[in-house]
Amino acid sequence: MRTVKVAIIGGGVSGLHAAGLLDRQGITDWALLEAKGVLGGRIVSVTAAGTSACADLAIAATKNRVDLGPSWFWPGFQPQLANLVQDLGLDAFAQFETGDMVVEHASNTSPRRMHSNASVPISMRLLGGMQSLIEALSRPLDSARIFTGQTVQRMRRVDGQVNISTLDANGIASTWQANQVLLAMPPRLVASRIDFTPALPEQLSRSWRATGTWMAPHAKYVAIYATPFWRQQGLSGEARSAVGPLGEIHDACIPDGSAALFGFIGVPCRVRQGVSDDVMRARCREQLARLFGPLAAVPQAEFLKDWALDPYTATAADCEEHAHHPHPPAMGPASGPWEGKLLGIGSEWSQQFPGYIAGAVEAATRGVTSLTTHATA
Ligand SMILES: Cc1cc2nc3c(=O)[nH]c(=O)nc-3n(C[C@H](O)[C@H](O)[C@H](O)COP(=O)(O)OP(=O)(O)OC[C@H]3O[C@@H](n4cnc5c(N)ncnc54)[C@H](O)[C@@H]3O)c2cc1C
């Protein structure tokens, strides 16, 4: 059994930001336990590879990435995240929105071009994808304290400490002991997948289970092209469709890199689970060709990520609900054996931006501040 002062469960933005903040507070005795083999959580950026055109691009492969999770942040109303992005030296650029959008109302009418105004506040993307935020947050951390492939299964209160049991991909069990635990994962996953002894207060557990995980029911499709042919037609790449399968489409080109379009699949999660990936991709290509012309039917590469099938993001309950930004539940037990031992710092616990990347940064900051205040009180 390994013993640490603070255990952080989850290696997305909130967990990695919390680890960095603990280091800065002089608390270096922490361990971060992440279920997946990679860090990032809901942030996944993939290299827009598989094309001969890419080899000629004047951009490194690590910069030529598209996002299968979040793409945007909004410095206009998320100053804490904007400052973090700046401090980490990341390159941000504005979402391309110049030109007309295309709207598809019904399957028996042709898609229509419409004038569209640029979004306010402006949506910003990161060069290298959001993964570059994960890489920048991870870089200064002691990698010997980060344990990937460790799924937390159980927590027990023992002699003033918390015993944390994990399983790796080969079914090998390990145990950690921590004085305090930061839960850097969605509240619903904590309450439905981790077994607590003694049990968490019933009302708290119910409120965590009732908190939807933002974007968990969604799926994203990205198509990579040799050229941004839609821009040459005066189109912004933005589209809305009541026909589908994509409900909302945007330009996803990388400056000096690959041309790309991405869309959110509008087909409800239960329905799309009966459709194979190959069929879904084919339907997406057909739709993009209807909206943007025949060149859209032949992408150089395609990516499809269904977040509802990701066991470390979604539960069955996420599939049943309409997506809306969650109301943040209490961060931890206010009484009983778990009081002062558990603090929720995943994005859904954020007061200001629950569900957003900015929320993950805010909740992690609040959690570490609360933990260090109590430790020194
Ligand atoms: C398709 C999509 C689009 C989005 N678009 C945007 C956007 O444009 N802008 C924006 O601000 N936000 C967006 N979001 C939301 C954003 O991704 C999240 O707010 C943010 O990434 C949450 O970070 P987190 O650290 O709180 O949680 P997560 O990223 O969910 O990290 C939790 C981590 O915990 C791990 N974990 C889970 N269970 C266990 C366990 N039992 N043991 C150990 N580890 C475990 C997971 O593997 C994961 O790595 C989007 C999300 C998706 C899916």
Ligand as a Chemical Component Dictionary entry (heavy atoms), coordinates in Angstrom:
data_LIG
# 
_chem_comp.id                   LIG 
_chem_comp.type                 NON-POLYMER 
_chem_comp.pdbx_formal_charge   0 
_chem_comp.three_letter_code    LIG 
# 
loop_
_chem_comp_atom.comp_id 
_chem_comp_atom.atom_id 
_chem_comp_atom.alt_atom_id 
_chem_comp_atom.type_symbol 
_chem_comp_atom.charge 
_chem_comp_atom.model_Cartn_x 
_chem_comp_atom.model_Cartn_y 
_chem_comp_atom.model_Cartn_z 
_chem_comp_atom.pdbx_ordinal 
LIG C1  C1  C 0 -17.869 16.291 -27.322 1  
LIG C2  C2  C 0 -17.576 17.292 -26.245 2  
LIG C3  C3  C 0 -17.508 18.635 -26.557 3  
LIG C4  C4  C 0 -17.244 19.577 -25.561 4  
LIG N1  N1  N 0 -17.106 20.896 -25.912 5  
LIG C5  C5  C 0 -16.691 21.786 -24.989 6  
LIG C6  C6  C 0 -16.277 23.094 -25.404 7  
LIG O1  O1  O 0 -16.257 23.423 -26.605 8  
LIG N2  N2  N 0 -15.880 23.969 -24.418 9  
LIG C7  C7  C 0 -15.832 23.609 -23.094 10 
LIG O2  O2  O 0 -15.468 24.451 -22.255 11 
LIG N3  N3  N 0 -16.169 22.344 -22.688 12 
LIG C8  C8  C 0 -16.574 21.436 -23.617 13 
LIG N4  N4  N 0 -16.804 20.135 -23.232 14 
LIG C9  C9  C 0 -16.714 19.791 -21.792 15 
LIG C10 C10 C 0 -15.244 19.617 -21.320 16 
LIG O3  O3  O 0 -14.652 18.593 -22.079 17 
LIG C11 C11 C 0 -15.222 19.274 -19.835 18 
LIG O4  O4  O 0 -15.801 20.326 -19.081 19 
LIG C12 C12 C 0 -13.825 19.066 -19.240 20 
LIG O5  O5  O 0 -12.966 18.381 -20.108 21 
LIG C13 C13 C 0 -14.006 18.341 -17.902 22 
LIG O6  O6  O 0 -12.760 18.117 -17.279 23 
LIG P1  P1  P 0 -12.739 17.320 -15.888 24 
LIG O7  O7  O 0 -11.320 17.175 -15.506 25 
LIG O8  O8  O 0 -13.670 17.970 -14.935 26 
LIG O9  O9  O 0 -13.401 15.897 -16.199 27 
LIG P2  P2  P 0 -13.005 14.772 -17.260 28 
LIG O10 O10 O 0 -12.322 15.373 -18.437 29 
LIG O11 O11 O 0 -14.247 13.987 -17.502 30 
LIG O12 O12 O 0 -11.935 13.905 -16.493 31 
LIG C14 C14 C 0 -12.294 12.901 -15.565 32 
LIG C15 C15 C 0 -11.210 11.846 -15.576 33 
LIG O13 O13 O 0 -11.525 10.873 -14.578 34 
LIG C16 C16 C 0 -11.218 9.591  -15.089 35 
LIG N5  N5  N 0 -12.015 8.610  -14.360 36 
LIG C17 C17 C 0 -13.339 8.355  -14.443 37 
LIG N6  N6  N 0 -13.676 7.370  -13.599 38 
LIG C18 C18 C 0 -12.555 7.012  -12.945 39 
LIG C19 C19 C 0 -12.265 6.051  -11.932 40 
LIG N7  N7  N 0 -13.216 5.268  -11.410 41 
LIG N8  N8  N 0 -10.984 5.924  -11.499 42 
LIG C20 C20 C 0 -9.982  6.726  -12.004 43 
LIG N9  N9  N 0 -10.213 7.652  -12.972 44 
LIG C21 C21 C 0 -11.487 7.795  -13.425 45 
LIG C22 C22 C 0 -11.610 9.688  -16.560 46 
LIG O14 O14 O 0 -10.981 8.673  -17.342 47 
LIG C23 C23 C 0 -11.123 11.099 -16.909 48 
LIG O15 O15 O 0 -9.791  11.099 -17.381 49 
LIG C24 C24 C 0 -17.061 19.159 -24.196 50 
LIG C25 C25 C 0 -17.119 17.797 -23.896 51 
LIG C26 C26 C 0 -17.356 16.870 -24.902 52 
LIG C27 C27 C 0 -17.384 15.391 -24.556 53 
# 
loop_
_chem_comp_bond.comp_id 
_chem_comp_bond.atom_id_1 
_chem_comp_bond.atom_id_2 
_chem_comp_bond.value_order 
_chem_comp_bond.pdbx_ordinal 
LIG C1  C2  SING 1  
LIG C2  C3  SING 2  
LIG C2  C26 DOUB 3  
LIG C3  C4  DOUB 4  
LIG C4  N1  SING 5  
LIG C4  C24 SING 6  
LIG N1  C5  DOUB 7  
LIG C5  C6  SING 8  
LIG C5  C8  SING 9  
LIG C6  O1  DOUB 10 
LIG C6  N2  SING 11 
LIG N2  C7  SING 12 
LIG C7  O2  DOUB 13 
LIG C7  N3  SING 14 
LIG N3  C8  DOUB 15 
LIG C8  N4  SING 16 
LIG N4  C9  SING 17 
LIG N4  C24 SING 18 
LIG C9  C10 SING 19 
LIG C10 O3  SING 20 
LIG C10 C11 SING 21 
LIG C11 O4  SING 22 
LIG C11 C12 SING 23 
LIG C12 O5  SING 24 
LIG C12 C13 SING 25 
LIG C13 O6  SING 26 
LIG O6  P1  SING 27 
LIG P1  O7  DOUB 28 
LIG P1  O8  SING 29 
LIG P1  O9  SING 30 
LIG O9  P2  SING 31 
LIG P2  O10 DOUB 32 
LIG P2  O11 SING 33 
LIG P2  O12 SING 34 
LIG O12 C14 SING 35 
LIG C14 C15 SING 36 
LIG C15 O13 SING 37 
LIG C15 C23 SING 38 
LIG O13 C16 SING 39 
LIG C16 N5  SING 40 
LIG C16 C22 SING 41 
LIG N5  C17 SING 42 
LIG N5  C21 SING 43 
LIG C17 N6  DOUB 44 
LIG N6  C18 SING 45 
LIG C18 C19 SING 46 
LIG C18 C21 DOUB 47 
LIG C19 N7  SING 48 
LIG C19 N8  DOUB 49 
LIG N8  C20 SING 50 
LIG C20 N9  DOUB 51 
LIG N9  C21 SING 52 
LIG C22 O14 SING 53 
LIG C22 C23 SING 54 
LIG C23 O15 SING 55 
LIG C24 C25 DOUB 56 
LIG C25 C26 SING 57 
LIG C26 C27 SING 58 
# 
